[in-house]
Amino acid sequence: MRKEARSPMSKQTTLGESQITQSPNDDVVVELVEPDDLPPMVKITWPEQPSIVEPQRFGDTAAALVKLFSAAHVELARFRARRHLS
């Protein structure tokens, strides 16, 4: 699941990403960003537009977000264990 990219100023590692509704524009991405001159940080990218969900589908949407953040948390813990990231 983890993708790594390096820009001239930082390294970015995708910890998780998910489409939270049935709309193709409702992607949430969680990344570890390691700038060369700052401490590491977690970047969460939300959809640009509000997500619209029918009330009966709200539980599924909430569960998708919880699953995404849980998976990203586990991936970050693995990454920290391997790299001794503080």
NUTORLUM-354708 format. One line per 8 residues: number of its first residue (from 1); their letters; for each residue x, y, z of C-alpha. Coordinates in steps of 0.02 Angstrom, whole numbers, plus 32768, in hexadecimal, padded with zeros to 4 digits. Last residue first. Layout:
NUM = A = X Y Z  ... .
***
This chain:
86 = SLHRRARF = 8212 81EA 8329  8235 817D 8294  8294 80DF 82C3  8293 80AE 820B  8248 8000 8215  81E0 801D 82B1  81AA 80C8 8273  8170 807F 81CC .
78 = RALEVHAA = 8111 7FF5 8223  80BD 8075 8297  8095 80E4 8200  8045 804F 81A7  7FDD 8027 8241  7FA1 80DC 824D  7F7A 80E1 8193  7F12 8041 81A4 .
70 = SFLKVLAA = 7EB3 808A 8237  7E98 8130 81DE  7E54 80DA 8143  7DE5 8061 81A5  7D9D 80F0 820C  7D7B 8154 816D  7D26 80BF 8118  7CBF 809E 81B6 .
62 = ATDGFRQP = 7C80 8151 81B7  7C4B 813F 8101  7BF6 8098 8122  7B98 80E1 81B6  7B64 8178 814E  7B15 810A 80C9  7A63 810F 8114  7A71 81CC 8127 .
54 = EVISPQEP = 7A98 81E2 806E  7B46 8226 8056  7B88 82C8 800B  7C43 82E9 801A  7C72 83A0 8018  7CE6 83D6 7F8A  7DA4 83DA 7F8A  7DB2 8328 7FCA .
46 = WTIKVMPP = 7E25 8315 8061  7EE3 8304 8062  7F2D 82D0 8109  7FE6 82F5 8121  8046 829F 81AD  80E5 82F7 81E3  81A0 82D4 81EC  820C 8359 8242 .
38 = LDDPEVLE = 8249 83EA 81D6  82DE 8410 8163  82E1 837F 80E9  8225 836B 80ED  81E2 82BF 811A  812A 82B4 80EC  80C7 821B 8122  8029 8212 80BB .
30 = VVVDDNPS = 7F6E 81F8 80D9  7EFE 8208 8040  7E41 8223 803E  7DE8 8209 7F99  7D38 8249 7F7D  7D43 827A 7EC5  7D13 81CE 7E81  7C6C 81DE 7EDC .
22 = QTIQSEGL = 7C37 813B 7F2D  7C6F 817D 7FD6  7D11 8174 803A  7D87 814D 7FAA  7E1E 8116 800C  7ED7 8139 8023  7F58 80FB 809D  800A 8115 80DB .
14 = TTQKSMPS = 8049 8168 803D  8100 8197 8054  813F 8244 8029  81F7 8276 802A  8223 832E 8032  827B 83C3 7FE3  82AA 838E 7F32  820F 831E 7F2C .
6 = RAEKRM = 8219 8267 7F58  818C 81ED 7F42  8164 8150 7FA4  80CB 80E3 7F95  808F 8077 8025  8000 8000 8000 .
***
